[in-house]
Amino acid sequence: MASIKIISYNVRGLNSPSKRGQVIGFLRRNKADICLLQETHFKKQKIPTMNRTPFSIWYHSGSDTKASKGVSIGLSKHVNLTLLDKCIDTEGRYIFIKGTLGTAMLP
């Protein structure tokens, strides 16, 4: 099985488009397959779309009231995850995903 690179990063807020670009650039340069982002500060109603990123699947947890919370998990398009279960906290403190992980063949 090929290796998978996981990067965990406390981003201290991603509501600014320029900061989102910087973080995504960092993850792209470091060739992350899975990213775990803490303190995204996303509110449930205002989670931005994460299009133009190397990550095809995103899981987000945000808070209704506090913008000081929030976590996100991004999975690269090269990572094949068969999702079995997920648990997303309504207060934006954690996300658990459970599944079978494998890597797709790279061209």
KELUM-65434 format. One record per residue (C-alpha): residue in three letters; x, y, z. Coordinates in pm, whole numbers, plus 32768, in hexadecimal, padded with zeros to 4 digits. Layout:
<recs>
ALAXYZ ...
</recs>
This chain:
<recs>
MET800080008000 ALA807B815B7FAF SER80C4825280C4 ILE7FC583598126 LYS802F84AF81A5 ILE7F4F854682B3 ILE7F7A86AF8321 SER7ECF873A8456 TYR7ECB88B4846B ASN7E3B89B5855C VAL7DDB8AC28461 ARG7D4B8BC1855B GLY7C378C2B846E LEU7BF38BF382FD ASN7ADF8CED82B7 SER7BC98DCA81EA PRO7BEC8D55807E SER7D5C8DB6807B LYS7DA68CE881B3 ARG7CE98BC08120 GLY7DC58BE07FEC GLN7F018BE780C0 VAL7E9B8AB08184 ILE7E3289F2804A GLY7F7D8A587FA7 PHE803C89D580D6 LEU7F7F888A80C8 ARG7FB6886F7F50 ARG812E88B97F6A ASN815187B5807C LYS808B86B57FB2 ALA7F8E866480C1 ASP7EA285468079 ILE7DCA858781AB CYS7DB586D28264 LEU7D29870683C0 LEU7CDF88758402 GLN7C918900855B GLU7C008A5385BC THR7B718A998464 HIS7A7C8B908508 PHE796D8B2B840E LYS78088B59847A LYS77148A4D8406 GLN76598B39831E LYS77928BD58289 ILE78808ABC822E PRO792F8B2C80EF THR794B8A457FC6 MET7AA389AD7FA9 ASN7AA389837E2E ARG7BF589AF7D80 THR7CAF88DE7E82 PRO7D6587927E63 PHE7C6087017F50 SER7B2886707EB0 ILE7A6C86177FEF TRP7A3D86FC811A TYR799A86C1826D HIS795687FA833C SER78D688388499 GLY787D89978500 SER77C48A3E861C ASP76798AFA8612 THR76E68BFB870E LYS785E8C0E8737 ALA79478C558617 SER7A728BED86EC LYS7A388A7D86A6 GLY7A2B89A38574 VAL7AE7888184DF SER7B0787F9837F ILE7B8E86BD82DE GLY7BF886C08171 LEU7C3E858980A4 SER7D12859D7F6A LYS7C8685227E21 HIS7D9C841A7E2D VAL7D1583837F70 ASN7C0482817F54 LEU7B3082768091 THR7A04819380AF LEU7942824B81BC LEU789E816682BA ASP782F826383BF LYS786283CA842C CYS781B84948562 ILE7819860E8543 ASP77F986E1867D THR76EA87EC866A GLU77C488DB8734 GLY78ED88CF8645 ARG79E0881F872C TYR7A2586D78678 ILE79E585F38550 PHE7A11847A854E ILE7A1283BD8407 LYS7A2A824583F0 GLY7A72818982B4 THR7B5380B181E4 LEU7C7781728158 GLY7D338124801A THR7DEB81F07F17 ALA7D89820A7DAF MET7E8C81C37CA5 LEU7F3B83017C3E PRO7F6D833D7AC9 
</recs>
